[in-house]
Amino acid sequence: MKNFSKILAFCILSMFFVPVVTADEWAKEDCLEYEQMIGGLVWLSGETLDMSDKARKAEKEEEAKELFEASFALSQMASNHTNVYAQFCD
């Protein structure tokens, strides 16, 4: 549960660093920052998946399940943000 709390805190805090603009105001700089945030979500998703695998190999099933669910949620967030990026930045 402690890992999930850290990941959740990271996600919530990262939302405050995404620029708040309307669709016609997305500048290259804003898109670059948004792209970097998406990259961070993808990286964190991969890291939590690796942690889940290690926990499963150590027979810590509850921790492994929690980390896998966190990884899945992070990958879904990255996917959703990628759709937004494609709509306003491509």
C-alpha positions as a printed Julia matrix, in Angstrom:
90×3 Matrix{Float64}:
  0.0     0.0     0.0
  2.89    2.34    0.69
  4.12    2.08   -2.94
  0.65    2.76   -4.3
  0.39    5.86   -2.11
  3.66    7.22   -3.47
  2.58    6.57   -7.06
 -0.8     8.16   -6.49
  0.84   11.21   -4.92
  3.18   11.52   -7.93
  0.25   11.38  -10.35
 -1.78   13.94   -8.47
  1.14   16.33   -8.14
  2.11   15.92  -11.79
 -1.34   17.11  -12.85
 -0.53   20.56  -11.43
  2.49   20.91  -13.72
  0.5    20.4   -16.93
 -0.26   23.77  -18.48
 -3.91   24.79  -18.45
 -4.72   26.32  -21.83
 -7.48   26.2   -24.38
 -7.2    24.16  -27.57
 -6.11   27.04  -29.77
 -3.37   28.17  -27.35
 -1.18   25.04  -27.32
  2.3    26.28  -28.11
  5.31   24.09  -28.92
  6.7    24.65  -25.42
  3.45   23.51  -23.82
  3.34   20.43  -26.04
  6.93   19.58  -25.15
  6.16   19.78  -21.42
  3.06   17.65  -21.94
  5.05   15.11  -23.95
  7.62   14.9   -21.15
  4.86   14.3   -18.6
  3.51   11.45  -20.75
  7.01   10.01  -20.97
  7.25   10.14  -17.17
  3.99    8.21  -16.85
  5.21    5.55  -19.3
  8.52    5.23  -17.46
  6.81    5.0   -14.07
  4.41    2.38  -15.43
  7.37    0.27  -16.58
  9.12    0.67  -13.25
  6.08   -0.42  -11.26
  5.64   -3.4   -13.59
  9.25   -4.42  -12.9
  8.65   -3.98   -9.17
  5.53   -6.14   -9.47
  7.52   -8.88  -11.2
 10.17   -8.81   -8.49
  7.53   -8.96   -5.75
  5.82  -11.9    -7.47
  9.14  -13.76   -7.7
  9.67  -13.07   -3.98
  6.21  -14.58   -3.37
  4.73  -11.3    -2.13
  1.47  -11.75   -4.01
 -0.5    -8.9    -2.43
  2.27   -6.37   -3.11
  2.71   -7.74   -6.65
 -1.0    -7.35   -7.36
 -1.05   -3.8    -6.0
  1.97   -2.8    -8.08
  0.52   -4.4   -11.2
 -2.72   -2.48  -10.76
 -0.74    0.74  -10.31
  1.25   -0.01  -13.46
 -1.95   -0.66  -15.39
 -3.5     2.61  -14.15
 -0.37    4.58  -15.1
 -0.31    3.05  -18.58
 -3.99    3.95  -19.03
 -3.26    7.53  -17.95
 -0.39    7.71  -20.45
 -2.66    6.39  -23.17
 -5.37    8.93  -22.41
 -2.88   11.8   -22.33
 -1.39   10.58  -25.61
 -4.81   10.91  -27.23
 -5.04   14.49  -25.96
 -1.52   15.19  -27.21
 -2.4    13.8   -30.66
 -5.5    15.99  -30.78
 -3.89   19.29  -29.81
 -0.17   19.0   -30.51
  0.28   16.93  -33.69
